[in-house]
């Protein structure tokens, strides 16, 4: 159990009370209990989290206080006290009384937001006092956080790195290092794992430090923001890293990591690949094996020394550039890092080892692409990091991760739509929508344009635009009031390529 101590701003006594009663109750302590399973055990008050707040006071009188009550007040749009009054029958002389409250912190609370609360304590004899106290939502400048709910533990950093994947949660870690790889040439690969350069850097101007502990999407959300500013030739690639962890089966043995990759440059970036690299060391690393399955979009590793399987599933988009093992003896050990030229060839599939035949020291890579990233575009790529006891359980977990991801984020399958486009949907407003939506899009060249809406099953609902248009910015309105509530896709197709975004219609 972790206790987050609260800073006391000031303590007041009710001056209207007789002087001999002014010190009848004394402030003793305020704490937020941040413990499993009610929260994430990271010792801080996080956005989207529900905590138990404990107010402790001491009876300084020589007589017993009867019918004691404590009321908590908060005037803050981001904080709700679920039960704002708590009763304690008696507090003996020179003893303490404890009052417990449930405190909800809104998911959209600004990081480092100061919360001020007031407590009033009184009994049926007219003794009364009050005091103020405060706490900060989330801790500043976090550079490490551990997803540790459910049956696993997985440590993430705010610049695309990860390590110490443990399944079961109390076992030894099997991941010395992992990293997001993004590149479009042998001389341009962004990463932060082994090697002389740390290309990814925390975006401190956009609250990029790790915020872990929200519960908006999962039982334990985390968010960070980073960019390519430390590369010798940065292009203006920015990444929002979101990761999600669940407590209960059947979703307790994987973490979903979602990257929102955007571009602030002026010219399109072609031939871009995105991959998740994981250097697993399972038991004795020299005894490891690995395999891939393109149909299920997984790469996994194991050791004959135990029965546990560890690996990755590509969740989004639904097309693969490479699923491969990496022979560390050949590619990592000689230089103590993998050169960018080799990384890019693993990203685009020029080098691929889909299966091992002999035990050795291996890493794993799952990648997707190629993409063309236009200015202001955002590309979504998601993986599941999975631990399981046995291969069958691994496949069940990978399927559960896909089902959960699709239900939460509605991934669009490649066999319906492709991810590359010479156009981009800039905005769908509002989203969710209750009546009409406004769709804004930009064409990078003159082309045939087909703008359509599909339901969650892929059925065409309406063709909004079907004409030849010149380059430039456009907007179209569409009335959804005659549709059933649910998830819909807005699809912009040009030159046989598509750009798709999701909207939710609420009646």
C-alpha positions in Angstrom: 0.0 0.0 0.0 1.3 3.4 -1.0 0.4 6.6 0.8 0.5 9.9 -1.0 0.9 12.6 1.7 -0.9 15.8 1.2 0.4 19.3 1.8 -1.5 21.3 4.4 -2.0 24.9 3.4 -3.3 26.2 6.6 -5.3 25.2 9.7 -8.1 27.2 11.2 -10.3 26.9 14.3 -13.8 28.3 14.5 -13.3 31.6 16.4 -17.0 31.7 17.3 -16.5 28.8 19.6 -15.6 29.3 23.3 -11.9 29.7 23.7 -11.5 26.4 25.7 -13.0 24.5 22.7 -10.8 26.0 19.9 -8.3 23.2 20.0 -10.6 20.4 20.7 -9.8 18.7 17.4 -6.4 18.8 15.8 -5.4 18.0 12.3 -3.4 14.8 12.3 -2.9 13.7 8.7 -4.3 13.5 5.2 -3.4 10.8 2.7 -4.5 9.3 -0.6 -4.4 5.5 -0.5 -3.1 4.4 -3.9 -3.2 0.6 -3.8 -4.2 -2.4 -5.9 -6.8 -2.9 -7.1 -8.5 0.5 -6.7 -5.6 2.4 -8.4 -2.3 1.9 -10.0 0.1 1.8 -7.0 2.4 4.5 -8.5 2.1 6.7 -5.5 0.7 9.8 -7.3 -2.8 11.2 -8.0 -3.3 10.6 -11.7 -5.7 11.9 -14.3 -8.8 9.6 -14.5 -8.0 7.8 -11.3 -10.3 7.1 -8.3 -8.5 7.0 -5.0 -9.4 6.6 -1.3 -8.7 9.8 0.7 -8.2 9.4 4.4 -8.6 12.3 6.8 -7.2 11.6 10.3 -7.9 13.9 13.3 -7.0 13.8 17.0 -9.3 14.4 19.9 -7.3 16.8 22.2 -10.0 16.9 24.9 -10.1 15.1 28.1 -13.6 13.8 27.3 -15.0 11.6 24.6 -16.3 13.2 21.4 -19.6 11.7 20.4 -21.4 11.8 17.0 -18.3 13.0 15.1 -18.7 13.9 11.4 -16.3 15.0 8.7 -17.4 16.9 5.6 -15.1 17.5 2.6 -15.7 20.4 0.2 -14.0 20.9 -3.2 -14.7 23.7 -5.7 -12.8 22.2 -8.7 -14.3 21.1 -12.0 -11.9 18.2 -12.3 -12.4 16.6 -8.9 -15.5 14.9 -7.4 -15.9 13.7 -3.8 -18.2 10.7 -4.1 -19.3 10.6 -0.4 -18.7 14.1 0.9 -19.7 13.2 4.5 -18.4 10.5 6.8 -19.5 9.6 10.3 -17.4 8.3 13.2 -19.4 7.5 16.3 -16.8 8.3 19.0 -13.3 9.5 19.3 -11.7 8.8 22.7 -9.6 11.4 24.5 -6.1 11.7 23.0 -7.0 9.3 20.3 -7.5 9.7 16.5 -10.5 9.3 14.3 -10.4 8.3 10.7 -12.7 9.5 8.0 -12.6 7.9 4.5 -13.8 9.4 1.2 -13.7 8.3 -2.5 -12.1 10.9 -4.7 -12.5 10.9 -8.5 -10.0 12.8 -10.7 -11.3 13.6 -14.2 -9.4 12.1 -17.1 -9.0 15.6 -18.7 -7.5 17.2 -15.6 -4.4 19.3 -16.7 -1.2 17.7 -15.6 0.3 19.3 -12.5 -3.1 20.8 -11.6 -3.3 22.0 -8.0 -6.4 20.7 -6.1 -7.5 22.5 -2.9 -10.0 20.9 -0.5 -11.6 21.9 2.8 -12.5 19.6 5.7 -14.9 20.4 8.5 -14.9 18.2 11.6 -17.6 18.5 14.4 -19.4 16.5 17.0 -22.9 16.6 18.5 -21.6 18.7 21.5 -20.8 21.7 19.2 -17.0 21.2 19.0 -15.9 22.3 15.5 -12.8 23.0 13.4 -11.8 23.1 9.8 -8.7 23.1 7.6 -7.5 23.2 4.0 -5.1 20.9 2.2 -3.9 20.4 -1.3 -2.3 18.0 -3.7 -0.9 18.0 -7.3 -2.5 15.9 -10.0 0.3 13.7 -11.4 4.0 14.2 -10.7 6.1 16.4 -12.9 8.9 15.1 -15.1 8.2 11.3 -14.9 10.6 9.4 -17.1 9.6 5.9 -16.1 6.4 4.1 -15.3 5.4 0.5 -14.8 2.2 -1.1 -15.9 1.7 -3.7 -13.2 -2.0 -4.6 -13.1 -3.3 -8.0 -14.0 -0.8 -10.9 -14.4 2.1 -8.9 -15.8 4.4 -5.9 -15.4 5.8 -3.8 -18.2 8.0 -0.7 -17.9 7.6 2.2 -20.3 9.5 5.4 -20.9 8.3 8.7 -22.4 10.4 8.3 -25.6 9.3 5.1 -27.2 11.5 2.8 -25.1 10.4 -0.1 -22.9 11.9 -2.8 -20.8 11.5 -5.4 -18.0 8.4 -7.3 -19.3 7.5 -9.7 -16.6 5.0 -12.5 -16.9 4.0 -13.8 -14.5 4.2 -10.4 -12.7 6.5 -11.7 -9.9 8.9 -13.5 -12.2 12.2 -12.2 -13.6 12.1 -9.7 -16.4 12.7 -11.0 -20.0 13.1 -7.6 -21.8 16.4 -5.8 -21.4 15.4 -3.3 -24.1 12.6 -2.4 -26.6 12.0 0.6 -28.8 9.8 2.1 -31.5 11.6 2.2 -34.8 10.5 4.6 -37.5 12.4 5.1 -40.8 12.3 5.7 -44.5 15.9 5.0 -45.6 19.1 3.3 -44.4 20.4 6.6 -43.3 17.2 7.7 -41.5 15.9 5.4 -38.8 14.6 6.8 -35.5 15.0 4.7 -32.3 16.1 4.7 -28.7 17.5 1.4 -27.8 21.2 0.4 -28.1 23.7 2.6 -29.9 25.4 5.9 -29.9 22.4 8.0 -30.7 19.1 8.6 -28.8 17.0 9.9 -31.6 13.7 10.2 -29.7 13.5 13.0 -27.2 10.7 14.0 -24.7 8.6 16.8 -26.1 8.8 19.0 -23.0 6.8 21.8 -24.7 3.7 19.6 -25.1 3.6 17.9 -21.6 5.6 15.0 -23.0 6.7 13.5 -19.7 5.1 10.3 -18.8 1.6 10.4 -17.2 0.6 7.0 -15.9 -2.5 6.1 -14.0 -5.5 7.3 -15.9 -8.5 5.0 -16.3 -10.3 6.5 -19.3 -9.7 3.6 -21.6 -8.2 0.8 -19.5 -7.6 0.1 -15.8 -4.3 1.8 -16.2 -3.6 4.3 -19.0 -0.3 6.0 -19.8 0.6 8.8 -22.1 3.8 10.5 -23.3 4.9 12.7 -26.2 8.2 12.7 -28.0 9.9 13.7 -31.3 12.9 13.2 -33.5 14.7 16.4 -32.4 17.9 14.5 -31.4 18.5 12.9 -34.8 21.3 14.5 -36.8 18.8 15.3 -39.6 15.4 15.7 -37.8 12.4 15.8 -40.1 9.7 17.0 -37.7 8.2 13.6 -36.7 6.2 13.7 -33.5 4.7 10.8 -31.6 2.0 10.5 -28.9 2.6 7.2 -27.1 -0.4 5.7 -25.4 -0.4 2.4 -23.5 -3.1 0.5 -21.7 -3.2 -2.3 -19.1 -6.2 -4.3 -17.7 -6.7 -6.1 -14.3 -9.2 -8.8 -15.1 -9.0 -11.9 -17.4 -9.1 -12.4 -20.3 -7.3 -9.1 -20.9 -4.8 -9.2 -18.1 -1.8 -10.7 -19.9 -1.1 -8.1 -22.5 -0.4 -4.3 -22.8 -1.6 -2.4 -25.8 0.8 0.3 -27.0 -0.6 2.8 -29.5 1.6 5.3 -31.4 0.0 8.4 -33.0 2.7 9.5 -35.4 2.3 13.0 -36.9 4.5 15.2 -39.1 5.2 19.0 -38.9 7.4 19.3 -41.9 6.6 20.9 -45.3 7.1 18.1 -47.8 5.7 14.6 -47.8 7.7 11.8 -46.3 7.6 8.7 -48.6 8.5 5.1 -47.9 8.0 5.3 -44.2 8.0 2.2 -42.0 7.1 1.7 -38.4 8.2 -1.2 -36.2 8.3 -2.4 -32.6 11.6 -3.9 -31.6 11.8 -6.2 -28.5 15.1 -7.8 -27.4 13.7 -10.7 -25.3 16.1 -12.7 -23.1 14.0 -15.6 -21.8 15.8 -17.6 -19.1 19.2 -18.2 -20.6 19.2 -16.0 -23.8 21.4 -18.5 -25.6 18.6 -21.1 -25.3 15.9 -19.0 -27.1 13.7 -19.9 -30.1 11.4 -17.8 -32.1 8.6 -18.1 -34.7 6.2 -15.8 -36.7 2.7 -16.1 -38.0 1.7 -13.7 -40.8 -1.9 -14.8 -40.7 -2.3 -13.8 -37.1 0.3 -11.0 -37.3 2.4 -12.2 -34.4 6.0 -12.8 -33.6 6.9 -14.7 -30.4 9.8 -16.3 -28.5 10.3 -19.0 -25.9 12.9 -21.1 -24.2 12.8 -24.8 -23.5 13.9 -23.9 -20.0 10.3 -22.8 -19.1 6.8 -22.9 -20.5 6.2 -19.1 -21.1 5.9 -17.4 -24.4 6.5 -13.7 -25.0 5.9 -11.7 -28.2 4.1 -9.0 -30.2 0.9 -8.7 -32.2 0.5 -6.0 -34.8 -3.0 -4.7 -34.1 -3.3 -1.7 -36.4 -3.0 -1.3 -39.3 -3.8 -4.7 -40.7 -0.9 -5.1 -43.1 2.6 -6.3 -42.4 6.0 -5.3 -43.8 7.9 -7.7 -41.7 7.6 -10.2 -38.8 11.0 -11.4 -38.0 13.5 -12.7 -35.4 16.9 -10.9 -35.3 20.0 -12.9 -34.6 21.7 -10.9 -32.0 25.0 -12.7 -32.4 25.1 -11.5 -36.0 23.6 -8.1 -35.9 23.7 -6.7 -32.3 26.7 -8.2 -30.5 29.5 -7.1 -32.9 28.9 -3.4 -32.4 26.8 -3.6 -29.2 24.0 -2.0 -31.3 22.2 -2.7 -34.6 23.3 -0.1 -37.3 20.5 2.0 -38.8 21.1 0.5 -42.2 20.4 -2.9 -40.9 17.4 -1.7 -38.9 15.8 -0.2 -42.0 16.2 -3.5 -43.8 14.4 -5.3 -41.0 11.7 -2.6 -41.1 11.0 -3.0 -44.8 11.5 -6.8 -44.8 14.7 -6.9 -46.9 16.1 -9.0 -44.1 13.8 -11.5 -42.5 14.2 -14.5 -40.2 10.6 -15.9 -39.8 11.6 -18.9 -37.8 14.6 -20.2 -35.8 15.9 -23.7 -36.0 18.6 -23.6 -33.4 18.6 -22.1 -29.9 20.5 -18.8 -29.7 20.2 -15.1 -28.6 17.4 -13.4 -30.6 15.4 -10.2 -30.7 11.9 -9.7 -32.4 10.6 -7.1 -34.7 7.0 -6.5 -36.0 6.7 -3.7 -38.6 4.2 -2.1 -41.0 4.4 0.1 -44.0 5.3 1.8 -46.3 3.4 5.0 -45.7 3.4 8.4 -47.2 3.1 11.0 -44.4 1.9 14.4 -45.5 2.1 17.6 -43.4 -0.4 17.6 -40.5 -1.2 13.9 -41.1 -1.5 11.5 -38.2 -0.7 7.8 -38.6 -1.9 5.3 -36.0 0.1 2.1 -35.3 -0.7 -0.2 -32.4 0.9 -3.4 -31.0 0.1 -5.7 -28.1 3.0 -6.9 -25.9 1.9 -10.4 -24.7 3.0 -12.9 -22.1 1.4 -16.3 -21.8 1.9 -19.8 -20.4 2.0 -22.0 -23.5 1.6 -21.3 -27.2 -2.2 -21.9 -27.2 -2.6 -19.3 -24.4 -0.4 -16.9 -26.4 -2.7 -17.2 -29.4 -5.8 -16.7 -27.3 -4.3 -13.6 -25.7 -3.4 -12.2 -29.2 -6.9 -12.7 -30.3 -8.3 -11.1 -27.2 -6.0 -8.1 -27.7 -7.3 -7.7 -31.2 -10.9 -8.0 -30.2 -10.4 -5.5 -27.4 -8.5 -3.0 -29.6 -11.2 -3.2 -32.3 -13.9 -2.6 -29.8 -12.2 0.4 -28.2 -10.5 2.0 -31.2 -12.3 0.4 -34.2 -9.3 -0.6 -36.3 -10.0 -0.5 -40.0 -9.0 -3.7 -41.8 -6.7 -3.5 -44.8 -9.0 -5.7 -46.9 -11.6 -2.9 -46.7 -9.4 0.2 -46.8 -5.7 1.0 -47.3 -3.7 3.4 -45.2 -1.8 5.5 -47.8 -3.4 8.4 -49.6 -2.7 11.5 -51.6 -5.4 13.3 -49.5 -6.0 13.6 -45.8 -9.1 14.1 -43.6 -8.0 16.9 -41.3 -11.1 16.9 -39.0 -14.5 15.5 -38.3 -16.4 18.0 -36.1 -18.0 17.3 -33.8 -16.9 13.9 -32.8 -18.9 12.2 -31.2 -21.8 13.7 -33.2 -25.5 14.0 -32.4 -26.9 15.4 -35.6 -24.7 16.8 -38.4 -21.0 16.4 -38.9 -18.6 18.7 -40.8 -15.9 16.8 -42.7 -12.8 18.8 -43.6 -10.2 17.4 -46.0 -7.2 18.5 -48.1 -6.2 17.3 -51.6 -2.5 17.5 -52.4 -3.2 17.3 -56.1 -6.0 17.3 -58.6 -7.8 14.0 -58.5 -11.0 12.0 -58.5 -12.6 12.2 -55.1 -15.0 9.7 -53.4 -16.1 10.7 -49.9 -18.3 8.1 -48.3 -19.6 6.9 -44.9 -19.7 3.3 -43.8 -21.1 1.6 -40.8 -19.1 -0.6 -38.4 -19.8 -3.7 -40.6 -18.3 -2.0 -43.7 -21.7 -1.4 -45.3 -21.9 1.7 -47.4 -24.2 4.3 -45.8 -23.9 7.2 -48.2 -21.7 8.7 -50.9 -21.2 12.3 -50.0 -18.8 13.3 -52.8 -18.2 11.6 -56.1 -16.5 14.0 -58.5 -13.2 15.4 -59.9 -11.7 18.1 -57.6 -8.6 20.3 -57.8 -6.0 20.6 -55.1 -7.0 22.5 -52.0 -9.1 22.4 -48.8 -12.7 21.3 -48.7 -15.5 20.7 -46.2 -18.8 18.8 -46.5 -21.7 18.5 -44.1 -23.7 15.3 -43.6 -26.9 14.8 -41.6 -26.8 11.6 -39.5 -30.1 11.9 -37.6 -31.7 9.2 -39.7 -29.0 6.6 -38.8 -28.8 4.2 -35.9 -26.4 5.2 -33.1 -23.0 3.6 -33.2 -19.6 3.7 -34.9 -19.2 4.9 -38.5 -16.2 5.4 -40.8 -15.6 8.4 -43.0 -13.6 7.3 -46.0 -11.9 9.6 -48.4 -10.6 7.8 -51.5 -8.4 9.2 -54.2 -6.3 7.4 -56.9 -7.5 4.1 -55.5 -6.0 4.9 -52.1 -8.0 5.7 -49.0 -7.8 7.7 -45.8 -10.3 6.7 -43.1 -11.4 8.2 -39.8 -13.8 7.0 -37.2 -16.8 8.9 -35.8 -19.4 8.0 -33.2 -23.0 8.9 -33.6 -25.0 9.4 -30.4 -28.7 9.9 -30.4 
